[in-house]
Amino acid sequence: MTFFILKRLLGFAVTLLVAAAVIFYLLDLLPGDSAQFILGINASPEAVAKLRVQLGLDAPAFERLLGWIWGMLHGDFGISYTQSAPVAQLIAERLWVTLPLAVFAMIISMAIGLPLGILAARMRGRAPDTGIMVLAQMGIAIPNFWFGMLLVLVFAVSLRWLPPGGFTPWNEDGWKALRGLILPSLALALPQASILARVMRTALVDVQGQDFIRTARAKGMTMGEAVWRHGVRNALLPVLTVLGLQFAFLVAGTIIVENVFYLPGLGKLIATAISERDLILVRGAVIVLIVAVTAVMLAVDLLYAVVDPRLRQGGGR
């Protein structure tokens, strides 16, 4: 088990290093000059050259990459070109919107998708199964921003139960902040819940035909008891994989949803930084999202070992 964990931690570190290098060089290859963009097209070449030196853009790319990684390891993400503020501070302020949004969406997705998938598998071939799969297919086909607009029309405009957008800081009014994240979380969660329901149904249908389910039935268990006590845990392995991938989609989806609901989160910060060509801010924000997604994937790998003892034994050897 110790070897299994160490191997996963090493993979986590290597993934982050490779991702940091890819992000840095891809953004560095973008056409245009950040110093020229900041000063405007009418700036003199001398002023542009001086600003490039101040921003450190005159140094070789590899040297700037190492300096960026070393600074991040010490909590220094640099200074934003356009906002003249530490990038770490700007990111920290926005994370209090984006991470709760992604976590709430994940919880809603599991709360909807897993029970519906289990119900569809138990009712395989009957009307509830067909109805759930039709709804799931519709949920997969409809984009989350369209769900967001429909939710605003129903719950904010027509019923007036929830705010249509905006965000109140947590330290001012926690309840208002939570209410402001309900509709965006639902918009993000519904397509992912549809995928989760289909995966859970397929995995559980496959498990129901296994020998250990028939053995449990032969011992006197009902099908429901056998599936709940033995089938669900064995069906969780593919579901855990999807959950890890879903978190990545949820984090990426916040960029669109935050703009739809006017949320001051990390996604909106990235979109603004891209439009203003604030590359150091883009790099810092994107690497934070990658760390969050990679950490969740690491947690999923460790959960595999909890669910499947064979992985623990293999890792120990």
Phi, psi and chi 1 to 4 in degrees:
 res  aa     phi    psi   chi1   chi2   chi3   chi4
   1 MET       -  -39.6 -176.5   64.1  176.3      -
   2 THR   -63.7  -43.4  -57.9      -      -      -
   3 PHE   -63.1  -40.0  178.0   73.5      -      -
   4 PHE   -59.5  -45.7  178.1   82.3      -      -
   5 ILE   -66.4  -44.1  -65.4  174.4      -      -
   6 LEU   -62.6  -39.0  -69.9  176.0      -      -
   7 LYS   -64.5  -40.8 -173.7  167.9   65.4  172.4
   8 ARG   -68.1  -38.7  -69.0  -61.1 -176.4  -90.3
   9 LEU   -65.1  -38.9  -70.5  174.9      -      -
  10 LEU   -64.1  -43.1  178.5   61.0      -      -
  11 GLY   -62.2  -36.9      -      -      -      -
  12 PHE   -61.3  -46.2  174.6   73.8      -      -
  13 ALA   -66.0  -42.9      -      -      -      -
  14 VAL   -64.8  -40.9  171.7      -      -      -
  15 THR   -59.5  -43.5  -60.4      -      -      -
  16 LEU   -65.9  -39.8  -68.3 -177.1      -      -
  17 LEU   -64.2  -45.7  -74.6  174.2      -      -
  18 VAL   -64.0  -42.9  173.2      -      -      -
  19 ALA   -62.5  -41.2      -      -      -      -
  20 ALA   -62.0  -43.1      -      -      -      -
  21 ALA   -65.4  -42.2      -      -      -      -
  22 VAL   -63.7  -46.1  170.1      -      -      -
  23 ILE   -60.1  -45.7  -68.6  167.6      -      -
  24 PHE   -61.2  -49.7 -176.0   89.3      -      -
  25 TYR   -72.6  -35.4  -77.2  114.2      -      -
  26 LEU   -63.0  -45.0  -75.8  179.1      -      -
  27 LEU   -69.4  -31.0  -68.3  177.9      -      -
  28 ASP   -70.1  -25.8 -154.9   51.8      -      -
  29 LEU   -83.8   -7.1  -69.1  173.5      -      -
  30 LEU   -60.7  140.2  -70.3  177.1      -      -
  31 PRO   -68.4  154.4   24.2  -33.2      -      -
  32 GLY   101.4  168.7      -      -      -      -
  33 ASP  -123.3  122.2 -170.9  -21.5      -      -
  34 SER   -61.5  -39.3  -63.4      -      -      -
  35 ALA   -63.8  -41.8      -      -      -      -
  36 GLN   -64.2  -39.6 -176.2   73.1   62.1      -
  37 PHE   -64.9  -39.7 -174.7   86.6      -      -
  38 ILE   -67.8  -43.5  -66.7  170.3      -      -
  39 LEU   -82.4  -20.9  -65.5  177.0      -      -
  40 GLY    99.0  164.2      -      -      -      -
  41 ILE   -70.9  -18.9   59.1  174.7      -      -
  42 ASN   -90.9    1.4  -63.6  -37.9      -      -
  43 ALA   -69.4  147.7      -      -      -      -
  44 SER   -75.2  152.2   64.9      -      -      -
  45 PRO   -57.9  -33.8  -24.7   34.0      -      -
  46 GLU   -64.5  -43.2  -65.9   79.1   10.6      -
  47 ALA   -65.8  -39.1      -      -      -      -
  48 VAL   -64.7  -44.4  173.2      -      -      -
  49 ALA   -63.0  -40.0      -      -      -      -
  50 LYS   -64.5  -41.2 -177.1  177.6  179.5 -179.0
  51 LEU   -68.0  -35.6 -177.8   58.4      -      -
  52 ARG   -61.0  -39.1  -77.1 -179.4   57.3   83.1
  53 VAL   -66.6  -41.6  172.6      -      -      -
  54 GLN   -63.8  -36.8  -68.6  176.7   -6.5      -
  55 LEU   -83.4   -6.5  -61.7  176.8      -      -
  56 GLY    77.8   16.5      -      -      -      -
  57 LEU   -79.1   -9.0  -61.0  176.3      -      -
  58 ASP   -83.3  -12.3   59.5  -35.7      -      -
  59 ALA   -77.8  156.6      -      -      -      -
  60 PRO   -59.0  150.5  -22.2   32.3      -      -
  61 ALA   -60.2  -43.3      -      -      -      -
  62 PHE   -64.2  -38.5 -174.9   69.5      -      -
  63 GLU   -65.4  -40.1 -178.6 -179.5  -31.5      -
  64 ARG   -67.8  -35.5  -72.0 -174.1  -77.4  117.2
  65 LEU   -62.6  -48.0  170.2   62.7      -      -
  66 LEU   -62.6  -40.7  -68.6 -179.4      -      -
  67 GLY   -64.5  -37.3      -      -      -      -
  68 TRP   -66.7  -46.0  179.3   55.1      -      -
  69 ILE   -64.8  -43.5  -66.6  175.9      -      -
  70 TRP   -62.6  -40.8 -179.0 -105.4      -      -
  71 GLY   -63.6  -42.2      -      -      -      -
  72 MET   -64.2  -36.4  -72.6 -167.9  -62.6      -
  73 LEU   -62.5  -23.4  -68.8  175.5      -      -
  74 HIS  -104.2   12.7  -67.4   79.7      -      -
  75 GLY    82.3    9.2      -      -      -      -
  76 ASP  -106.3  105.1 -179.8   11.9      -      -
  77 PHE   -93.9    3.3  -75.0   68.8      -      -
  78 GLY    96.9 -175.7      -      -      -      -
  79 ILE  -113.0  132.3  -56.7  -63.7      -      -
  80 SER   -63.3  133.1  169.3      -      -      -
  81 TYR   -62.9  -44.3  -59.5  158.8      -      -
  82 THR   -89.9  -31.2   56.7      -      -      -
  83 GLN  -102.7   -3.8  -58.5 -167.1   37.9      -
  84 SER    48.9   43.9  -60.3      -      -      -
  85 ALA  -138.7  154.1      -      -      -      -
  86 PRO   -58.7  132.9  -23.0   33.3      -      -
  87 VAL   -61.9  -38.9  171.4      -      -      -
  88 ALA   -59.9  -38.5      -      -      -      -
  89 GLN   -67.9  -43.3  175.8 -174.3  -26.5      -
  90 LEU   -62.7  -41.2  -64.4  172.5      -      -
  91 ILE   -68.0  -42.9  -66.6  173.6      -      -
  92 ALA   -60.8  -38.7      -      -      -      -
  93 GLU   -64.3  -37.9  -67.8  171.6   -7.3      -
  94 ARG   -83.5  -23.7  -55.7  -58.2 -177.4   95.7
  95 LEU   -62.4  -28.1  -84.0  177.5      -      -
  96 TRP   -68.9   -7.5  -74.4  104.9      -      -
  97 VAL  -104.2  -48.0  179.2      -      -      -
  98 THR   -69.6  -47.7  -61.8      -      -      -
  99 LEU   -64.6  -46.9  -76.7 -174.5      -      -
 100 PRO   -58.6  -37.2  -25.5   34.9      -      -
 101 LEU   -61.7  -47.0  175.0   60.2      -      -
 102 ALA   -66.8  -39.8      -      -      -      -
 103 VAL   -67.6  -44.8  170.9      -      -      -
 104 PHE   -60.3  -42.3  -68.7  161.3      -      -
 105 ALA   -63.2  -39.4      -      -      -      -
 106 MET   -64.9  -42.6  177.5   63.9   77.7      -
 107 ILE   -63.3  -44.0  -67.4  172.1      -      -
 108 ILE   -64.2  -41.0  -66.3  172.0      -      -
 109 SER   -60.2  -44.4  174.0      -      -      -
 110 MET   -69.2  -39.9  -70.2 -170.8  -66.5      -
 111 ALA   -63.9  -29.3      -      -      -      -
 112 ILE   -92.7  -48.5  -64.2  174.7      -      -
 113 GLY   -71.0  -43.9      -      -      -      -
 114 LEU   -65.3  -50.4  -66.8 -179.9      -      -
 115 PRO   -61.5  -38.5  -23.4   34.4      -      -
 116 LEU   -66.9  -37.9  -72.6 -179.6      -      -
 117 GLY   -64.9  -41.1      -      -      -      -
 118 ILE   -65.0  -43.4  -65.7  172.2      -      -
 119 LEU   -62.8  -42.5  177.6   60.8      -      -
 120 ALA   -63.6  -38.9      -      -      -      -
 121 ALA   -67.2  -39.4      -      -      -      -
 122 ARG   -68.5  -29.8  -69.7  -74.4  -66.0  112.9
 123 MET  -104.1   30.6  -61.3  -69.7 -179.9      -
 124 ARG   -54.1  130.4 -179.5  177.4   48.8  164.8
 125 GLY    84.4   -6.3      -      -      -      -
 126 ARG  -103.9  178.1  -72.7 -178.6  -92.4  179.9
 127 ALA   -58.9  -44.9      -      -      -      -
 128 PRO   -58.8  -39.8  -25.1   34.9      -      -
 129 ASP   -61.6  -47.3  178.0   26.3      -      -
 130 THR   -62.6  -44.6  -56.7      -      -      -
 131 GLY   -62.6  -43.2      -      -      -      -
 132 ILE   -64.6  -41.9  -69.2  171.4      -      -
 133 MET   -68.2  -34.9  -71.1  -59.2  100.4      -
 134 VAL   -65.1  -45.9  168.9      -      -      -
 135 LEU   -62.9  -39.1  -69.6  175.1      -      -
 136 ALA   -63.8  -40.8      -      -      -      -
 137 GLN   -64.5  -38.5 -169.0   60.9   41.6      -
 138 MET   -65.2  -40.7  -68.9  175.1   57.8      -
 139 GLY   -64.2  -35.3      -      -      -      -
 140 ILE   -70.6  -36.0  -65.0  171.1      -      -
 141 ALA   -75.3  -29.2      -      -      -      -
 142 ILE   -88.4  127.9  -60.6  175.8      -      -
 143 PRO   -65.6  154.1  -15.3   27.8      -      -
 144 ASN   -67.5  -30.6   50.3   26.9      -      -
 145 PHE   -69.6  -28.8   66.7   85.8      -      -
 146 TRP   -71.5  -40.3 -178.3 -110.6      -      -
 147 PHE   -56.7  -42.4  -91.1  128.0      -      -
 148 GLY   -58.9  -45.6      -      -      -      -
 149 MET   -66.0  -38.4  -69.7 -173.9  -75.0      -
 150 LEU   -64.6  -41.9  -67.9  177.9      -      -
 151 LEU   -63.5  -38.1  -68.6  170.8      -      -
 152 VAL   -64.4  -43.7  167.6      -      -      -
 153 LEU   -61.7  -39.3  -72.6  174.6      -      -
 154 VAL   -81.3  -55.8  174.3      -      -      -
 155 PHE   -89.6  -20.9  -65.8  100.4      -      -
 156 ALA  -103.5  -45.9      -      -      -      -
 157 VAL   -82.9  -50.2  176.7      -      -      -
 158 SER   -80.2  -55.1  -61.0      -      -      -
 159 LEU   -87.1  -23.0  -60.7  176.1      -      -
 160 ARG    58.2   36.8  -60.3  179.9 -177.2  -84.7
 161 TRP   -86.5  -33.0  -71.5   -6.6      -      -
 162 LEU  -132.6  155.8  -64.1  166.8      -      -
 163 PRO   -69.5  145.7   23.1  -32.3      -      -
 164 PRO   -75.8  -16.5   28.1  -34.8      -      -
 165 GLY   176.7 -175.7      -      -      -      -
 166 GLY    82.9  170.9      -      -      -      -
 167 PHE  -150.6  131.6 -176.4   75.6      -      -
 168 THR   -96.8  128.3  -58.2      -      -      -
 169 PRO   -54.7  147.2  -25.6   34.3      -      -
 170 TRP   -60.2  -36.7  -66.6   98.6      -      -
 171 ASN   -76.1  -11.9   55.3   -0.8      -      -
 172 GLU   -90.2  -48.0  -68.6 -176.0   11.2      -
 173 ASP  -156.9  100.7 -167.3  -34.7      -      -
 174 GLY   -63.1  -35.9      -      -      -      -
 175 TRP   -68.0  -42.5  172.9 -120.2      -      -
 176 LYS   -64.8  -38.2  -78.1 -172.7  177.9 -179.9
 177 ALA   -62.1  -42.5      -      -      -      -
 178 LEU   -65.4  -43.1 -178.6   61.2      -      -
 179 ARG   -62.7  -33.1  -68.1 -179.7   72.7 -115.7
 180 GLY   -70.0  -18.2      -      -      -      -
 181 LEU   -98.4   -5.6  -67.6 -180.0      -      -
 182 ILE   -65.7  -52.3  -68.2  176.6      -      -
 183 LEU   -65.8  -44.8  -68.4 -175.9      -      -
 184 PRO   -60.7  -37.8  -21.7   31.1      -      -
 185 SER   -64.4  -41.8  -61.3      -      -      -
 186 LEU   -64.0  -42.0  -79.3  171.1      -      -
 187 ALA   -60.7  -38.8      -      -      -      -
 188 LEU   -74.2  -35.9  -79.0  172.3      -      -
 189 ALA   -79.5  -34.3      -      -      -      -
 190 LEU   -60.9  -47.5  -69.1  176.9      -      -
 191 PRO   -62.6  -38.4  -22.5   34.3      -      -
 192 GLN   -70.3  -35.0  -57.7  -55.4  -39.6      -
 193 ALA   -63.8  -34.6      -      -      -      -
 194 SER   -64.5  -44.4  -57.2      -      -      -
 195 ILE   -63.3  -43.6  -62.9  172.1      -      -
 196 LEU   -63.2  -39.4 -161.2   57.5      -      -
 197 ALA   -63.2  -42.5      -      -      -      -
 198 ARG   -66.4  -42.6  -69.4 -179.0   64.5   87.7
 199 VAL   -65.9  -42.6  172.6      -      -      -
 200 MET   -63.9  -41.4 -172.4   68.6 -159.8      -
 201 ARG   -62.1  -49.0  176.6 -165.6  179.6  -84.8
 202 THR   -60.9  -44.5  -58.2      -      -      -
 203 ALA   -64.4  -40.1      -      -      -      -
 204 LEU   -73.8  -34.6 -156.0   51.7      -      -
 205 VAL   -63.0  -41.3  166.4      -      -      -
 206 ASP   -63.8  -40.4  -69.5  -19.0      -      -
 207 VAL   -68.1  -34.6  166.0      -      -      -
 208 GLN   -61.9  -21.7  -73.8 -179.6   13.2      -
 209 GLY   -92.2    5.2      -      -      -      -
 210 GLN   -79.7  160.4  -61.5  -64.2  -40.4      -
 211 ASP   -63.8  -36.7  -68.7  -21.9      -      -
 212 PHE   -68.4  -25.2   61.1   85.5      -      -
 213 ILE   -71.3  -42.6  -65.3  -67.2      -      -
 214 ARG   -64.4  -36.6  -73.0 -167.2  -72.2  -91.0
 215 THR   -65.2  -41.1  -58.2      -      -      -
 216 ALA   -63.6  -39.8      -      -      -      -
 217 ARG   -64.5  -38.4  -67.3  -67.1  -50.9  -80.8
 218 ALA   -66.5  -25.0      -      -      -      -
 219 LYS   -81.1   -0.8  -69.7 -178.7  177.5  179.6
 220 GLY   109.8   -1.9      -      -      -      -
 221 MET   -73.9  147.1  -71.0 -172.9 -175.1      -
 222 THR   -74.0  166.6   64.6      -      -      -
 223 MET   -62.5  -38.9  176.4   57.4   81.3      -
 224 GLY   -62.8  -42.8      -      -      -      -
 225 GLU   -66.0  -42.2  -69.0  173.6  -20.2      -
 226 ALA   -64.5  -42.4      -      -      -      -
 227 VAL   -66.2  -44.4  167.6      -      -      -
 228 TRP   -69.3  -41.2 -177.7 -108.4      -      -
 229 ARG   -82.9  -29.2  -65.8  177.9   60.9  177.8
 230 HIS  -123.5  -34.1  -58.0  -73.8      -      -
 231 GLY   -77.2  -42.1      -      -      -      -
 232 VAL   -62.1  -43.7  171.4      -      -      -
 233 ARG   -62.8  -40.0 -179.3  171.0  179.8  173.8
 234 ASN   -71.8  -25.1  -74.5  -85.9      -      -
 235 ALA   -82.3   -8.0      -      -      -      -
 236 LEU   -75.2  -19.8  -80.3  179.5      -      -
 237 LEU   -60.3  -53.6  -75.7  175.1      -      -
 238 PRO   -64.9  -30.5   21.0  -31.9      -      -
 239 VAL   -67.0  -39.5  173.7      -      -      -
 240 LEU   -61.8  -39.1  -75.3  175.0      -      -
 241 THR   -59.8  -45.0  -57.9      -      -      -
 242 VAL   -66.4  -38.3  172.6      -      -      -
 243 LEU   -61.3  -42.2  -75.6  174.5      -      -
 244 GLY   -62.4  -43.0      -      -      -      -
 245 LEU   -68.3  -35.0  -65.2  173.4      -      -
 246 GLN   -63.4  -36.3  -82.4 -168.2  -24.0      -
 247 PHE   -61.8  -37.1 -171.5   77.5      -      -
 248 ALA   -62.8  -43.4      -      -      -      -
 249 PHE   -65.9  -36.9  -75.1  112.7      -      -
 250 LEU   -65.5  -43.1  -70.6  173.5      -      -
 251 VAL   -63.9  -43.0  169.5      -      -      -
 252 ALA   -66.2  -36.3      -      -      -      -
 253 GLY   -68.1  -20.9      -      -      -      -
 254 THR   -63.6  -26.7   59.1      -      -      -
 255 ILE   -60.6  -41.6  -63.2  177.3      -      -
 256 ILE   -78.5  -47.7  -61.6  174.7      -      -
 257 VAL   -64.9  -37.4  169.9      -      -      -
 258 GLU   -63.7  -32.9  -75.2  175.3    2.9      -
 259 ASN   -73.9  -33.9  -78.2  -83.2      -      -
 260 VAL   -66.4  -40.8  171.4      -      -      -
 261 PHE  -100.9    9.2  -72.9   92.2      -      -
 262 TYR    55.6   47.3  -58.5  100.5      -      -
 263 LEU   -95.4  132.5  -63.8  176.1      -      -
 264 PRO   -82.0   61.2   31.3  -34.6      -      -
 265 GLY  -102.1 -170.0      -      -      -      -
 266 LEU   -69.0  -34.2 -154.1   54.3      -      -
 267 GLY   -62.6  -44.5      -      -      -      -
 268 LYS   -66.6  -36.0 -167.6  168.8 -178.4   60.7
 269 LEU   -62.4  -41.7 -179.9   67.3      -      -
 270 ILE   -65.6  -43.6  -67.8  173.9      -      -
 271 ALA   -61.5  -41.9      -      -      -      -
 272 THR   -66.9  -42.4  -56.9      -      -      -
 273 ALA   -64.1  -36.9      -      -      -      -
 274 ILE   -65.6  -44.4  -69.1  173.3      -      -
 275 SER   -64.5  -29.0   65.5      -      -      -
 276 GLU   -96.8    4.1  -64.1  176.7  -14.3      -
 277 ARG    54.2   42.6 -160.1  179.2  169.7   77.7
 278 ASP   -91.4   80.0 -166.1  -16.4      -      -
 279 LEU   -65.6  -34.9  -62.6 -173.2      -      -
 280 ILE   -67.2  -33.1 -168.0  167.3      -      -
 281 LEU   -72.0  -40.0 -179.6   53.9      -      -
 282 VAL   -61.6  -45.9  175.3      -      -      -
 283 ARG   -59.5  -47.7  -72.9 -178.1 -175.2  128.5
 284 GLY   -62.9  -44.0      -      -      -      -
 285 ALA   -67.7  -41.5      -      -      -      -
 286 VAL   -67.1  -40.7  171.4      -      -      -
 287 ILE   -66.8  -31.5 -163.0   64.7      -      -
 288 VAL   -65.5  -42.4  167.0      -      -      -
 289 LEU   -63.6  -39.1  -67.1 -179.1      -      -
 290 ILE   -65.7  -39.9  -70.4  176.2      -      -
 291 VAL   -61.0  -43.6  168.8      -      -      -
 292 ALA   -62.6  -46.4      -      -      -      -
 293 VAL   -66.1  -43.6  171.2      -      -      -
 294 THR   -65.6  -36.3  -49.9      -      -      -
 295 ALA   -64.8  -38.8      -      -      -      -
 296 VAL   -66.1  -41.4  170.3      -      -      -
 297 MET   -63.2  -36.4  -63.7  -58.3  -68.3      -
 298 LEU   -63.7  -42.8  174.2   63.2      -      -
 299 ALA   -62.5  -37.7      -      -      -      -
 300 VAL   -64.2  -42.7  169.2      -      -      -
 301 ASP   -59.0  -41.3  -79.5  -14.2      -      -
 302 LEU   -69.6  -32.8  -62.6  179.3      -      -
 303 LEU   -67.6  -30.4  -78.0  174.5      -      -
 304 TYR   -54.0  -44.2  -79.4  152.4      -      -
 305 ALA   -65.7  -29.6      -      -      -      -
 306 VAL   -72.8  -42.2  174.7      -      -      -
 307 VAL   -76.6  -40.0  175.2      -      -      -
 308 ASP  -114.3  103.9 -168.8  -11.0      -      -
 309 PRO   -62.4  -21.8  -18.7   30.0      -      -
 310 ARG   -62.2  -33.7  -66.0  172.1  -61.5  179.7
 311 LEU   -68.3  -37.9  -66.4  177.3      -      -
 312 ARG   -63.4  -42.5  -65.0 -162.1  -62.7  -89.5
 313 GLN   -68.3  -40.8  -64.8  165.4    1.5      -
 314 GLY   -65.8  -40.6      -      -      -      -
 315 GLY   -65.9  -35.2      -      -      -      -
 316 GLY   -66.0  -35.8      -      -      -      -
 317 ARG   -72.9      -  -70.7 -166.8  -62.3  -90.7
